[in-house]
Amino acid sequence: MRNFTIGEMARICNVSIQALRYYDKIDLIKPAIRNPETNYRYYVIHQVFQVNIIKYLQYAKLPIEEIRQVLTLKGDSLANALTKQSQNIDDQIRRLQNSQQLISGQIQQLNDLQQITNHPAGVVYQRHIKERTILQLPTQQPITPLDYPDRETSQLDRLLIENGTIGNLQYGFSFPLRPYQSINEIHYQKMLTQVFTNQAPKLQTHLGRIPAGTYLCIFFYWNRQQYFNHYQKLQQAFRHQSAEPSGIVYEISSVNNYSYHDEHDFITELSVKLPEN
């Protein structure tokens, strides 16, 4: 039976010499022969398929320690191990798909933010908004624009994480459009964040929609002192342009860039949907 040098074995098996040396070092597959004088490694023909099995298992994304165990299995035990790995890969695919959807959604939000900031800050404007899927939860206690609701909005992140995804860099609230006399009268009814994944069926009971349509909007860099002034501009503009007595205001705040320092780096848009003709 012919013996193969490590270089020949690497070429036959289409692996690197470094890989064979690594397999030898961790006792995964050792050369059949080692010359004690020269320390040269030699492999025999049946080891070619052994290396191919290891390559196959590595390509199937099994960790080295699991490969070591799988090499000792037979029959049903081997099938069960590969079935488990197939399930692991399915989970990885779902996580990667969620990550891809999150990134695509973030790009969409950044493009939307660019469209918003093309308008002058503090001036009412109209824009068409596409339908958005949101995760929403009712507020359990009164929250106004003067509050710091980070503890409450963390519930949205918790729900998303429990369902295998994560929140994005945008969150908001909704409340009725009314002629409030002061900012203290504005009580958020729901807190919300946009979601982009379709891989979280347990979230369905908490999902809602911001409907598509033409909206009256006003944006500003987050400022509690100026908030009510901006809200009044929006409310008055709606009263002049719509015969409807009321509507739902969506307050959406997005981080302006990733060099976040404080809440003034948030861009907030207040929007209310105009009735369709």
BELBELBEL-V777385 format. One record per residue. OMEGA is omega in whole degrees, -180 to 180 (none if undefined). D_LAST is the distance of its C-alpha to the last C-alpha in Angstrom with 2 decimals. Layout:
omega=OMEGA d_last=D_LAST
omega=OMEGA d_last=D_LAST
This chain:
omega=-178 d_last=87.24
omega=174 d_last=85.89
omega=-179 d_last=84.58
omega=173 d_last=81.68
omega=-179 d_last=81.44
omega=178 d_last=78.31
omega=179 d_last=77.18
omega=-180 d_last=77.73
omega=179 d_last=75.97
omega=-180 d_last=72.95
omega=-179 d_last=72.73
omega=-175 d_last=73.21
omega=-178 d_last=70.56
omega=173 d_last=68.14
omega=179 d_last=68.05
omega=174 d_last=69.28
omega=180 d_last=72.76
omega=180 d_last=71.16
omega=179 d_last=69.38
omega=178 d_last=72.70
omega=179 d_last=74.39
omega=177 d_last=71.63
omega=178 d_last=72.00
omega=-176 d_last=75.73
omega=-177 d_last=75.33
omega=176 d_last=73.20
omega=177 d_last=75.45
omega=170 d_last=72.74
omega=-176 d_last=74.88
omega=176 d_last=78.17
omega=179 d_last=80.31
omega=-177 d_last=82.89
omega=173 d_last=85.59
omega=-180 d_last=86.10
omega=-176 d_last=89.15
omega=-178 d_last=90.85
omega=-176 d_last=92.46
omega=-176 d_last=89.56
omega=176 d_last=86.71
omega=178 d_last=85.09
omega=176 d_last=82.65
omega=180 d_last=82.95
omega=177 d_last=80.71
omega=-168 d_last=81.57
omega=-177 d_last=79.68
omega=178 d_last=78.29
omega=178 d_last=76.59
omega=-178 d_last=74.28
omega=175 d_last=72.28
omega=177 d_last=72.40
omega=179 d_last=70.70
omega=177 d_last=68.16
omega=179 d_last=67.35
omega=177 d_last=66.78
omega=-180 d_last=64.55
omega=-178 d_last=62.51
omega=176 d_last=62.11
omega=178 d_last=61.17
omega=176 d_last=58.55
omega=173 d_last=57.24
omega=174 d_last=56.81
omega=174 d_last=59.55
omega=-176 d_last=61.16
omega=-178 d_last=64.84
omega=177 d_last=66.07
omega=176 d_last=64.15
omega=-180 d_last=65.53
omega=180 d_last=68.98
omega=-178 d_last=68.39
omega=-179 d_last=66.78
omega=-180 d_last=69.82
omega=-174 d_last=71.93
omega=177 d_last=69.76
omega=171 d_last=70.20
omega=-175 d_last=68.59
omega=-179 d_last=66.03
omega=178 d_last=66.18
omega=179 d_last=65.25
omega=180 d_last=62.36
omega=-180 d_last=61.08
omega=180 d_last=61.27
omega=176 d_last=59.30
omega=178 d_last=56.70
omega=179 d_last=56.27
omega=176 d_last=55.85
omega=177 d_last=53.24
omega=177 d_last=51.26
omega=180 d_last=51.72
omega=176 d_last=50.34
omega=178 d_last=47.28
omega=179 d_last=46.70
omega=179 d_last=47.14
omega=179 d_last=44.66
omega=179 d_last=42.04
omega=179 d_last=42.74
omega=177 d_last=42.52
omega=177 d_last=39.23
omega=179 d_last=37.89
omega=179 d_last=39.27
omega=179 d_last=37.71
omega=179 d_last=34.27
omega=179 d_last=34.75
omega=178 d_last=35.78
omega=178 d_last=32.93
omega=179 d_last=30.51
omega=176 d_last=32.31
omega=178 d_last=32.04
omega=180 d_last=28.28
omega=179 d_last=28.13
omega=176 d_last=30.38
omega=178 d_last=28.27
omega=179 d_last=25.19
omega=177 d_last=27.37
omega=178 d_last=28.31
omega=-180 d_last=24.71
omega=-174 d_last=24.27
omega=170 d_last=27.54
omega=176 d_last=26.70
omega=176 d_last=24.86
omega=177 d_last=27.13
omega=176 d_last=28.03
omega=-180 d_last=26.95
omega=-179 d_last=24.12
omega=179 d_last=20.40
omega=175 d_last=18.42
omega=170 d_last=15.28
omega=178 d_last=15.84
omega=179 d_last=14.54
omega=177 d_last=16.44
omega=177 d_last=17.58
omega=179 d_last=18.20
omega=174 d_last=21.47
omega=-177 d_last=24.10
omega=166 d_last=25.79
omega=-176 d_last=28.96
omega=177 d_last=28.44
omega=176 d_last=30.91
omega=176 d_last=30.67
omega=-176 d_last=32.65
omega=178 d_last=35.89
omega=-178 d_last=36.67
omega=175 d_last=34.92
omega=179 d_last=33.99
omega=177 d_last=32.68
omega=178 d_last=32.08
omega=-176 d_last=35.70
omega=176 d_last=37.13
omega=-168 d_last=38.43
omega=-175 d_last=36.89
omega=179 d_last=38.63
omega=-179 d_last=40.62
omega=-178 d_last=37.58
omega=177 d_last=35.56
omega=176 d_last=38.70
omega=178 d_last=37.94
omega=178 d_last=35.11
omega=-178 d_last=37.66
omega=179 d_last=40.19
omega=-179 d_last=37.96
omega=-180 d_last=37.21
omega=179 d_last=40.90
omega=-179 d_last=42.00
omega=170 d_last=39.83
omega=176 d_last=41.30
omega=-177 d_last=38.85
omega=180 d_last=38.21
omega=177 d_last=35.58
omega=-174 d_last=34.07
omega=-179 d_last=34.21
omega=173 d_last=30.92
omega=-176 d_last=30.14
omega=-178 d_last=27.83
omega=172 d_last=26.69
omega=-180 d_last=23.71
omega=-177 d_last=23.56
omega=173 d_last=21.36
omega=-179 d_last=19.75
omega=177 d_last=21.82
omega=-179 d_last=23.76
omega=180 d_last=26.91
omega=178 d_last=30.06
omega=-179 d_last=31.77
omega=-179 d_last=31.46
omega=180 d_last=33.69
omega=179 d_last=31.04
omega=177 d_last=28.75
omega=177 d_last=29.76
omega=177 d_last=28.45
omega=180 d_last=27.54
omega=171 d_last=27.67
omega=-170 d_last=29.30
omega=172 d_last=28.12
omega=-179 d_last=28.92
omega=177 d_last=27.44
omega=-176 d_last=29.50
omega=-176 d_last=30.11
omega=171 d_last=32.77
omega=-176 d_last=32.56
omega=-177 d_last=36.25
omega=-176 d_last=36.13
omega=-179 d_last=35.56
omega=180 d_last=36.89
omega=-170 d_last=33.88
omega=-177 d_last=31.44
omega=-179 d_last=31.50
omega=-177 d_last=30.46
omega=176 d_last=27.68
omega=-178 d_last=24.00
omega=162 d_last=20.83
omega=-171 d_last=18.73
omega=175 d_last=15.45
omega=177 d_last=14.14
omega=176 d_last=11.17
omega=-176 d_last=10.84
omega=164 d_last=13.19
omega=-173 d_last=14.87
omega=169 d_last=18.51
omega=179 d_last=22.03
omega=179 d_last=25.20
omega=173 d_last=28.84
omega=-167 d_last=32.23
omega=-179 d_last=32.90
omega=-177 d_last=34.48
omega=-178 d_last=34.74
omega=-177 d_last=35.74
omega=-173 d_last=32.64
omega=-174 d_last=30.14
omega=177 d_last=29.24
omega=178 d_last=28.85
omega=180 d_last=26.27
omega=-179 d_last=24.45
omega=177 d_last=24.41
omega=-180 d_last=22.92
omega=-178 d_last=19.97
omega=-180 d_last=19.60
omega=178 d_last=19.85
omega=178 d_last=17.34
omega=-179 d_last=14.73
omega=-179 d_last=15.83
omega=-174 d_last=15.39
omega=-175 d_last=11.91
omega=176 d_last=10.25
omega=179 d_last=10.79
omega=-178 d_last=11.58
omega=-176 d_last=15.39
omega=179 d_last=16.04
omega=178 d_last=15.41
omega=176 d_last=17.79
omega=173 d_last=19.58
omega=175 d_last=21.12
omega=-177 d_last=24.32
omega=179 d_last=25.64
omega=-178 d_last=29.05
omega=177 d_last=30.60
omega=-174 d_last=34.15
omega=176 d_last=34.32
omega=-175 d_last=37.33
omega=175 d_last=40.16
omega=-174 d_last=42.61
omega=178 d_last=41.33
omega=179 d_last=43.39
omega=-173 d_last=41.47
omega=179 d_last=38.06
omega=175 d_last=37.31
omega=176 d_last=36.99
omega=170 d_last=33.69
omega=-178 d_last=30.42
omega=174 d_last=27.85
omega=170 d_last=24.10
omega=-178 d_last=22.03
omega=176 d_last=18.36
omega=-174 d_last=15.46
omega=175 d_last=12.11
omega=178 d_last=9.08
omega=178 d_last=6.43
omega=-180 d_last=3.80
omega=none d_last=0.00
